[in-house]
Each structure stands twice: as C-alpha cells, then as structure tokens.
Amino acid sequence: MPRFFCLTFLTLILCFVSASAAPEEEWKQKLQNAEAQLTATYAQVEAQLDPAQKLKLQAAQKAWEEYRKLAVVAFAKEIENYAYSGEQANSEFLASLTWSRVSHLKRMLERRDLVGSDAEFRDADDSINKMYREHRRYLNRAGQRDTLKEAQRAWITYRDASAESESTVCPNRTSAALLVKTELTYERAFFLQTRGFRLGQNLSGAPTDIEREMRLSQLSSESADVRKKALDYFEANAADSLPILIAQLKLGMLPPSAAPIFENLGAKALPTLLELLDSSKETNETLPKFLAAVGPVAIPELLSRISSSNSAVSLMSMNALALLGPNAKEAIPSLLRIIENPDDGSRERAWRRSCAAQAALNIDPDNPVVVKGIVEAYIAFPTGYGYTAVLCKLGPAAKAALPTLINRGRDSDGDFDAMFAVLTIISPEDTELTSSLIEGLVDPNTVFSYCFGDALVKIGDHAVPQLEALLQGEDKVAVRRAAATLVRFKHPADTVIEKLVSLSKNEDPTEAVYFIDVLSAAGESAKPAVPTLWDLYRSNRPGVSAAALLALQSINPDSPDVKKVQLPAAFVFDPYYDARCYAESEPFERVPRLMTEADFNNDGAMDIGISDSMGNHGAPWQLYLKVGERKYKKIDELDTVSGMELFVKEKGVGYLKTYLTTSAATGVEALYTVSMDGLRLVKSVDLEWAEGRAHPVEANEQLPALEGYTKVELNAHPIEK
C-alpha cells in the first residue's frame, strides 16, 4: 500500500474518532435532513421532465438506491472491528452518499451545458482501478471483498444510469454524459481511498460542490495535464478554496502538488497554515511544503517555532525553512544552537539535531561556520536519525568526523549509516585511518566487516602490507577478512594468491569453499591457482568441486577445457553449493538451512528443495529438479511459505500446495505446478481463521480439488555440511 494512502487512512481514523462524540440525535438528524432534501429535490426535478426523461431519472434513482444499500453494507463490513463502527458511522456514510446524489439532482434543475473530456475520464478510470485494487488488497477478512465487489458492480450500474439521466437535460448529451461519468468515477475513487469518509460535507448538512470535489481528486492525478486543470481551478478561486484545502490537509489528503495554490495565496494563507501547524501533534509531510510555498514572509513565524516544546511543530518548522533555502539565512544561528545542543540520548533530541543540520546545510551549504558546526556537533554527540546523511552530503568537508564514524561502526550493535558515511567521505589521502579500519575489520564483533574492507580498498595500496601480514597469521577471522579484502584490490600479489591456494586445500569443506570463492573474486589475477582448482574440481568433494568450477569460469572463462565441463545457465551440479549452504554469516551463527528430498515433478528422479528455515515465520524455498547424474535444473524460487504439501498423478508434473501465515488470523493458500518448465501459480486464495478452521476471504473461492492425486510426505531437516 502506498505511504500516502496509509497515512490518509490513519489520519481519517483519528479525525472520525474525535468527531464521533456527537449526540445521537444530532447525527440522526443530519441523515434525516439529507434524505428530506433528496426527496424534495427529486420531486422538483421529476416535475420538469417529459415522460422519457422521467423513466431515465427513475432508473438512475433505483440504481442509486441499490448502490447506496450495498455500499453501506460493504462499509459496515469493513469497519466492523474498529472502535468507530456502528450505527453512527453508517449513518454519516449514508448522509455523505445522499448529499452527493442531491448535488447531481440540483444541477439537473439548472439545465447547464456540461462539457466532458476524454483525457479526464481516462484519468478517473485509471484512478478508480488503482484505488479498487489497493482497497481490495487491504481487505483480508471473510466477506469483505465480496461485499466490496457487489457494491462496485452496483456503483457502475448507477454511474451509467445517472449519466444517461442527467445528460437528458443538457444541450450536448454525449459530452454531458461523459462529464457525469468522469465526476462520479473520481468521487467513487475518492470514497475508496478514504474508506468512505468524505471531506466533512457529510457532517455539514449541505450538498457537495461537484466540480470542486472532482478537482480535489485530480490534484493526486499522475497526469500533469489533469493536475494543471485542477491547479488552475483552485488558483482562480484561491481565497474561497483555502478553507476546503486546509480541511483536506487536516485529513492528510492534500497532496504536495497543491503547493502552487499556496504560492499564489502567499501571506493570505499563512495565518491558517500556522494555526494548523501549532495544533499539530504529529509531523505532516506536506504541511512544511505548503508553508515554504507561501514564501519568505513565513520565515519569522517559522523561526519563532523551531525551538517549540512541541516536537512536531519544531521539526516541521525546520523542514519548511530547509525548503526555503538561501532565503532563510537568518535562521542559521538558531539552527546551529539546536545542532550544538548536547544529545540527551532521547529520540526527540536526536531528530531535532538531525533536522536542524539538514536545514542549515540546505540554507547555506557553502558557509564554513555551518559546515564546522555540523561536523563538530557530531563528533561531540554522535547520533543517528539522519545526521549521518548530512555528513554524506558534506563529503570530504566532513573528514574530521571519520574517526567518530568508524568507532560508531564498531559498536556492538553496528551502525550501518555511520559506515555508509565513512565510505562516502573517505579517500586515499586518509592513510592515518588505516590502523583503526584494520582493527574494525578483524574484530569478531564487528557487524559490518565488509564495510571496513571497502574503506581499506578506498585508501588503496597503503593498506596492503598490514592486510598481507594478517593473511599470514593464525587468527581465523582475521585471515578470512583480510583475504576477502585483498582480492578487491586491482592486482593482488602473487604471495597472496599462493596463500589462498594453500587455504583452499583445507579438509573442512566450509573453509575450502570460502577461500575458493575468494580466489574466484580475484578474477584473472588468480590464474596461478588454475592447476589447483582443476584438482579440486575433479575431487568431487561436496561443495568444493562446484566452487572450484565456478572459480575456473571466473578466472579463465575462455578456456576450452572450462567450457567443456560447465553447465548451461539454468543448470547446476551441486544444489547445496548453489544455495550457499557452505557459506557462513560471520561473526554470527547461521540459522541452519533446511532441505527436503522428493520427486517434485513426478519423473522418477529425486529432486531437492532448500530453504533457510521452516515454520510459522516461513522462508522461500529453492527447488532443484534432477536431470541426470550431477545435473539439476534450478527452477523459480518458491515465495515464503509456512508449510507445503506435494500431490502427484501424471508424469512430469507435480502439484505443490503451500500455506503462508500473514497474521494471527489470516493467511494465503496457493497451488503451483512443478515441472521442468518451472514453477507456475495455478491459484491463490486469501484465508481467515475463525472457529478453528480457515475460511476463504471471498466466498466460493477455493483451490482446485486434487482428486485422484497421491499426497507425498515432505520432511524438512537441517543440512549437515
């Protein structure tokens, strides 16, 4: 689900809960008012129509009533487990639908010339298709998708009938019908996006503004031309549009594309935006963009809020200043004070410092005082939460922070962001850091040891002697990591290759495979190892033989001898090596890999499946179908599963039924065919657990029955190296 989509729904939940305290008689009265208005307006329209037009009006009204009935059923089913479900929620949803219908009927009384657009209809159609898919994917309880589908079908019938009816009172019926279909399609997409909660007009007791609602939806369009039409509409009515835009913003539903409207309004929009800012309890991604769009006039107000006790207000004010860039240079002293404020270990303080650093750098990136302040503050109080990203932007100017970043990378928990910053900033001139990087590389507790190796490679030849000395030592971890680092230099010394050749002859297959893989990474520089690698290939030792062949292909790919023995790309002769079963995730112990043997495609040969783990959490399975002696075809990987069952009948194909637990009460059941052509999904069904058994989320949805098939027992067990 898209991030903006998720945030919208969460905001709407909070808004609805806060509004749900209305007295019972109040929300009931609002629905009654809407229905009374509908009855009166319908009678007015009907009185002005000829018999043919009346028939179309009646058909549209009947279709709308069916849609409304099914839509509220779908809505109630969807929210039944939420605190805001119940009669009031349903009533307000019904009122929203009713006021929309009133709006369309009232417009019929005006007999306006409505002009539709093919481009806008296509955009609306794309929008509703996207929202329907997103909405359907979100629903994972039994019956929810079925009621949604029924409501959607009823809506299509209503939309088309309404377009037919409304267009009868317009001069250009074809164009009018197209516009009505476009409007109703945008409206329905908006309902799906917001789970049925409208902008607030369902509580206002008045009809909706049809064009305004359509333009609001178009602000989120993927089409630049359509967004431009929406912007033109709101900019032409900027002052009148401000309250409705702010209401949208409060609900988290105003996209960043609306920024030009606030730019047009300038200072007129500032008081309202500041009022919203001051009342914010959580950060909003778009509010800072709209504050910045107002222009430099907002700077004094934003500056007065960056030290607010309300963290959300402080962060959003700094984000807005950052977007204002060089225009906000007067904010630099205040931002530096926040950056230099000692870190008390709290997440809130860390976020403020990071946000202030980002803002200061955006505003005045070439100011040496800013650069020095950012770097020295990190050295004094190193923190994460985005601060290292600021150091990355500084690049070489942040060199003074490298020792601190390296120490952060060596912490017991590891700080990948710190090491990423090291790799961004470090250069061959930083030779004085070689020893500390070596220490980090060989420390068994270092989480991101490969980052230390990458940093040493960036320093270059100055690091080689110390690495070569480690390679000759007895410390297993140091030898491994030094070897893996040395082969990343352009031309590893012959003595390095000789040592790796010696290590590749280890009797322990895990050790041998590790150093053979290191030789493989050395490429053509490892040509002196070729004779030994041929011996290792011919040894037929599990793992070792396959590793040696891969190394030969890497070191000497054009060799006729290598080409004779290598297999086509889709085939392997050692599934366990291909699945990296011999690899170790040092310094941590790997979760034991699991394997199962079975004739997955029912051709008489025993195949192999390999996975990292099996159980409630699940893991992907890689299947290898046996073709002949030391030859397996690697087919598509099976997505993460919690369990699987194999059924066979006809030769050459097997049926694999899988189950994946997606939550405490939901899961997905799927059926695949397994053959030499690959893994093919037959069907998948979303399930909900209730009363001790699984029920399809959609009625009558189930996997095909496998009558007459034999179930093959699959027993997974840890792989012994």
N, C-alpha and C positions, 0 to 999 in steps of 0.2 A: 504494500500500500504506500502511495506517495506520502512524503513527510508532511506537505501542506495539507493533504487530505486528512491525515491522522490528527494534526493539531487542530484543524477545524472542528472535528467531531468532539474532541476533548473540551474545547472552549464552549461549544454548544451545550454539552452536558452541564458544565458549571453554570452557564447562564440560565439554563432551564431550571436547574435545582433551585437557584436563587429566586426565580420567578414563581416557583410552584407553591409558594405560601399564600397565594391569592385566596380570599374567601371563596367557599364553594359556590355561593350564589352569584359571585362576580363572573367566574369563568363559564358557568352555565348560562348566564345572561348573555354573554358575548356570543356564544354559539346560537342562542335563540335570536339575537339581533341579526346575525349574519343570515340565518335561514329566513327570517321575516323579510329582509331586504331582497333575498333571492326570489322569494315568491312574488313580491311586488314588482320587481324589475322584469321577471319573466312574463308577467301579465301585461306589462307595458309593451314589451317587445312583440308579444303574440298579437296584440290588438292592432299593430301596424302592418302585419304581414298578410299576403294573399294566401290562399289555400295551399299552394305548392310549397311556399316558403314555410308555412306553419308545420307541414309534415316534416320538413328537414329540421326545423327547430325542435320538434318533439323527439325526433330520432336522436339528435345531439344531446338533448336533456336526459333521455333514457340511458344513453351510453355514459353520460357523465355520472348519473346516479349509480350505475353498476361499477364504474371505475372507483367512485368515492367509497362505496361499500367495501370493495376488495382492497383498496389502498389502505384503509384504516385497519382492516384485518391483518394485512402484511406488517403495518407499522406496529400494531399491538403485539404481534408475534415476535417481532424483532426486539422490542424493548421490555419484554415480559419479566426479565430477570434484573432489570435496573430499578433503582430507587424511585425514579420519576415516572414509572409506568402506572397505568391505571386509568380511571375514567377521565381525570382532568387532562392528562396527556392526550388521550384520544379525542377529547372534546376540542382542545386547542388545535389539534391537527385537522379535524373536520372543519373548524372555523376557517383555517387557512385555505383549504381547498374551496370552501364555499365563497369566500371573498374573491378568490381568483375567478370563479365562474361568474359572479356578479359583475366583475370588471369587463369581461368579454361581452356579456349581455348589454351592459350600459353603452358600450361602444357601438353596438348594433343600432341603438336609437339615434346615433349621430350620423349614420349612413356616410361614413368617411370613405375617401378613396385610399385604400390600403395598398401599398406597393411592396411586394416581396422581392427577395434576392436569392438567386440560386446559390451563390457563394455562402451567404449566411445560413441557408438551410443545410448545406453540406457540412458547415462548421458545427451547427447544432446537432446534426445527426452523428457526427464524429464524437461530439461531446457526450451525448447520451449513451452511445455504445461503450465508450470508455468508462463512464460512471456506472453503467449497469454491470459491466464485468467486475469492476472494483467492488461494487456493492455486493454482488453475488458471492465473490470470493471471501468477503468478510463474514458472511452468514455461514455458521457451521453447526447450527442446531437443527434437529429434525423438524421439518415442516416449514422452516423459514424461507428456504429457496422456492418451495412450491407456492407459497402464498405470494412471494415477490413475482414469480413468473405469471401467476394469474392476474395480479394487479397490472403488470406491464402489458399483458395482452389486452386487458380492458382499457388501459390508457390509450393504446394505439387505435382501438376502435373509436374511442371518444375523440381523440385528436382529429382523425379523418372526418368524423361526422360533424364536429364543430367547425372545421374548415369549410365543409360543404354548406353548413347553415349560415355562418357569419358572412361568407362571400356573396350570398344571395342579395344582400342589401348594398353591395358595393358596385361602382361603375365597371371596374375591371375585375371580374370574378376570379379569373385564373391567378392573377397577381395577388389578389387579396387572400385567396385560399393558401397560397404559398407562404405569405407572411404569417397567417394564423398558425399554420403547421410549424413554422420556424419558432414563433413565440412559445407555443405550448411545448415544443421539444426542449427548448432552453429551460423552460420552467420545470419540466419533469426531471431534467438532468440536475437542476439545482436542488430539487427535492431529494434526489438520490444522494447527492453529495453531502447534504446536511442532515441526512436521516429524517427528513420530513419537517425539520424545524425551520420555519421561514424567518425572514429578517425581523419580524416583530409586528408586521401588519396583521397577523392573526390575533394579536392582543390589542390592536389599536382600534378595532371596530370600524374599519373603513375599507373600501375596495382598494385593490392594488393598482399601481401605475404600470400598465402592461409594458410600455416601451422602456421605462426605467429598469424594470426587472430584467428585461432582455439584455439591456446594455450592461447591467451589473454582471450578468453571466458572461458576456463577451469580453470583459476585462481579463478573464482567465483563458481566453482562446489561444490556441497555438498558432493561429493565423495573424500575422502582423496587420494585414488589411482590415480584418474584423476588429482587432483591438483598437486600431486607429479610429474606426467609426464610433466605438464606444467612448474613446477619449474625447473625440470631437463633440459628442453629445453632452458629456459632463462638463467639459470646459466651456461650452456655450451657456450652460446653466450652473456655473461653478458655485455661486453663493447659495443657491437653492439646494444644490446637491450635497453641500457639506454635511448636514445632519445625517443624511442617509448613508454617506460614505463612512462617517465616524461610527455609525451603528454597525455597519459591516465590519469595520476594523475592530470594534469591541468583540465581535464574534469570531475574530481571527479569519475572516473570509474575504478580506480585501487584498488582492494580490499586489506585488511590487509594481506591476505595470501601471498602477494608478498614480504613480509618483508625479507625472506631468500635470495632473489636475491640481495637486498641492503647490506645485511650482507656479502655476497660473494664479492661484489664490494668494500666494505669498503670505504677508503678515496677517491677512484676514483669517487664515486657517490656524495661526499659531496658538491663540488662546484655547481653542477647542482641543488641539493636539496636546498642549501642555496639561490641560485638565485630565485628559486620558492618561498621559504619562504619569502624573502624580498619583493617580488612583490605581496604578498597575501593581499587582502582587507578583507577577512573573514576567520574564522578558518576552518580548514580542519581536519576531524577526523583521517585520515590515514597518513598525512604528518609527524606528530610527531613520529609515529611508525616507519616510514622509516628512519627518522633522527636518532632515537635511535638504529635502526638496524645497522647503519654504525659503531657504537661502540664509545668508549671513545674519539677517535680522534675528534669527533664532539663537545665535551664539551666546549672548549674555545670559539668556534664560538657561541654556544647556550648561553653561559654565557654573552657574549657581547651584546646579543639581548634581554635579559629578561626585561630590562628597556626601551625598544624601545617605541617611541611615537606612533608607530603603534600597537594598542592593539592586533590585530590578531597575529602579529609577536611575541609579548611578551608572549601571552598565549600559543602559540604552542611551543615556545622555552622552557617554563617551563614544559609543558606536556612531551616533549621529555626528559628533564632532569629527570623528575619523573620516566620515563620508564627505564632510565639508572641506577637508584637505587644507591647503595653504591658507584659505580664508580664515581659518580658526587658529592662527599662530598665537593669539593672545592667551590661548588655553595651555600653552606649553608649560609655564611654571607650575600651574596647578596639577597638571598630569604628572610632572616629574616628582612632585611631592607624594603623590599616590604610589608611584613606582618605587620610591625610596623608603616608603613606609615599611618598617620591619614586618616580615611574614610571621603571623602568629600560629601558623600551621592549619588554619581553617581554610576550607574550600572557598568560602566567600572572599576572603582577603586575597587568596591566590588569583581568583578570577578577576578581581578588580585591578590588581597589579598588571596582569597579562593584558587586560583590555586597555588600560592606560598606556602601556608600552606600545601596543598596536596603534592606538590613536595618535600618540606622539610621533611615531615613525611615519604614519600616513600624512600627518600635517606638515612636518618639517624634516624630511629624510636626510637632508644634507647638513643639518645643524650638528656640529661636533659635540655640543653640550648635550643634545638629545641622545646621540649615539653613546657617548661616555656614560651618561646616566643610566641608560638601559642595560649596558654591559656590567657596570659596577654594581648595580642593584641585584642582578642575577648572581654575581659572584658572592655578594654578601648574604643573599637569601635565595638560594636556588629553588626553583619551583617548576611545576609542570603547568597544566591547564592552559596551554597555548603560548606560554612565554618563549619556549624554545623555537617556535615557529617565527617569532620576531627576530631571534638571533640568526636564524637561517636567512631571513631577508637581508640582514646586515652583512652576511657573508664574511669576507676577510676582516671587515671592521670589527668583528666580534671575536677576534683571535684570543684576546685576553681571557675570554670565558672558557677556552678549551680545557684547561686542567680541571675546572669545576665540572664541566660536562662529562669528561672522562670518568671522574670519580662517581658521578651520578649513574653512569653506565655500568659501573662495577658494583653498585649497591646490590644487596641480596635479592631484591625484587626485580632489579634491572630496570632501566629507563630507556626504552627504545627511542623515544623522542629525543632524548639527550644524545644518544649515539647517532641518530639521523642528523642532528645538528653538527656533530663532530665531522661526519662525512661530508657535509655541505661546506663547512668552513675550512677544514684542514688543507694544507698544501705541502709541496716538497720542501719548503723553507722551514717547516716546523719540526726540524730534526730533534730538538730538545725534548720532544714528547715521546720519542721512540721507546724509551725505557718504561714509561708508565703504560703505554699501549701494549708492550710485551707482557707486562705484569697482568694487565687485564685479559690478554689473550690466553695465558696459561692458567689463570685462576680457575680451579674446578667449579667454583660457584658462580662464575660469570654466565649470565643467561644468554647474552647476545654476543658470543665469542666471535662469530663470523664478522660482526661489525668492526671489532678490533683488528681483525685480519685485513678487512677492506681499508681501514685507516692506515695500516702499515704499508699496504701496497701504494696508497696515495703518497706517502712520504717517499717511497722509492728505494733506491739502492742502499741508502744509509741504514735501512733496517735489516738488510740481508745477512750480514755477519752474525748478528745476535740470533736470528731465526735459524741459521745453519748450525750454530752451536747448540741450540735446543734440539735440533734433529738428531744430533749425536748422543743425546742424553738418555737417561733411563726412565724419566717420568712419562708414563704412557699418554696422559692427556696433553702434555707439552709437545711430545713428538707428533701426535696426531694433528694438533692445531698448527704447529709450525710447518708440517708437510703440506697441509691444505692451503696455507698462506703462500708458501714459497712457489708453488706451481702457478700462482696467479701473476707472478712477475713474468716479463716477456721471455726471458731466456734463463730458466733455472740452470744452475751449474751442473756439470757432469757428476760431481760428487753428490749432489742432491738426488739425481736420478739413480745413481748407484745405490744409495742408501734406500731409496724407495723400492728398488728391485729386490734388495735383501729383505725388506719388511714384507713385501708381497708374497714371500715364500713361507710365511707363518703357518703353522699347523692349524691354528684356530681359524676356521673359515671366516668368521666375522672380521678378524684382524686382517686377514689376507685380502678379503673383498674391499675393505676400507682403503688400503694402500694401492690396490689395483685401480680403484676408482680415482684416486688421486693422480696416478700415472695417466689415466685417461684424460683428466682435466688438463694435463700438461701439453697435450696435443703432439705436434711433430717434434717438440723438444725432447720427448721421451723415446725417440727411435732406438737408442741403445738398449731399451728394455724389451724390444720386439722378440728376440730369441727366447727369453724367459717367459714372456706372455704366451708364446706358442706352446711351450711346455706345460704351462698352467692350463691352457685351453684343452690340451689333449689329456690332461689328468682326469677329466670327467668328474672332478670333485664338485659336489653341490654348491652352487653359488659362485665358486671360484672360476669354474670353466666359463660360465656365462659372462662374468665380469671381465675375464681376460679377452673374450671375443669382442666385447663392446670397446675395450681399450684398444685392441688392434684396429678396429674400424675407425676410432678417433685419431689414432697416431699415424696410421698408414692406410687411408681409405681407398687409395687407388691400386693397392696391391692385388694382383690376380689371385693369389692364394687366399687372401681375406674374402674376396668376392665369391670364391668357390664355396665357402662354408657359411657365409652369412645368410640369414633367412629374410624373406620379404618383410616389409614394414609391419604388416598385421600379425606376424607370427613371432613366437619366442620359443626357446627350447628349455628354459628354466623359469616357470611362473614365479617361483619364490624369489628369485633374484629380481625379476621384473617388478614385483610388488614391493621391493626394497625390504624384504624380511630380514636381510643381514645387516641393515643399517641400524645405527644406534643414535638416539636423540640425546647425546651427551649434553650436559652432565646428568640428565635425568634418566631414570629407567623408563624404557618404553612400555606402554601398556601392551601385554602380549598380543601378537597378531593371532587371528583365528583362521582356520581353514576347514573346508569340508570337501569331501570327495563324493561325486555322484555322476551318473550318466545324464547330464542336464539335457542333452538333445536326443537321447534315446537312440544312439547309433552303435552301441556295443562297446564304446571306449570310455574309460573312467576319466572324467573331467575334474577340474579343480576350481574352487571358489576361495578367495582370500579376502579377509576384512580386518580392520583394526580392532573391532570389538563387536559384541553382540549382546542384546538385552534391551531393557526399556528405553535406553537412550539411542540405541541404534547406531549404525555406521554404514557407509557404502560397501558394496561387495564387487570385486572384480572377478569376472568369470573367464576361465581359460578352457577352451574346448580342445580335447586331444585329437590331433590329426594323424599322428604316427609316432614312432619312437623319437623322443626328444624333440617333438614338434607340437606346439599348441597354438591355436588361434585365439588371440586376445580380442574379445568382443566388448561391446559397450558396457560401461560400468553401471551397476545397478544402484540407483539412488539409495540414500539412507533408509534402512528398514529396521524394524524392531524384531521381525521374525519372518520366515518364509517357508513355503511348502512346495514340493515338486510333484507334478502329476504327468504321467506319460501314457501314451497309447500308440499313435502312429510313429513309424521310424523316422528319425531325423529331426524331430521337433519335440520339445518338452514345454510344459506349461508351468510357470512359476508364479505362485500366488504369494504376495507379500503384504505385510501389515506394518504401518508406521504409527506410533503413538504421537499425536501432535499436542495433546494437553491431557489433563487428568480425565477428561470426559469425552475427548474427540480423537479421531484417527482417520487414516486413509487406507483403504484396502485396494490392491491393484492386481491385475493379471497380465503377465507377459508371456510371449512365446520366446523360446530359446532355440536358435538354430545356427548353422554356420553363416547365415546371412546377418546374424546379430540378435540383439535383444529388442523386441518390439512390444510396445504397450498395446494391449487389447482394450482394456478399460480400467478406469479407476473410480472408486466410489468413496465419498466422504461419509464417515460414520460418527454417530454419537452413542456413547454408552449410557444406558438407562435400564434400570431394573435388572441389572446383572448381565445384560447382553447388548450387542451392538445393533443399532438401528440406522438405516440409511438416512442421511440428512434430507435427501429428496425422495419422496415416495416412489415406490416401484423401481428405484434404481438399485441394481444388484449386478454382481459379476455373472458372466455366463456359467451355467451349470456344466460341470465336467463329468457327465455320466459315462460310465464305462471306462474311466481312466484309473490307472493304478497310482496310488499315492506312494511316493518314495521317501523314506525316512532320511532327513538331513541332520547329521550330528556334527556340530562345530566343536573343535577342540584346539587348544593352543598349539602353535607351531614350535617344534623343538629344533633348534639350529644344530 
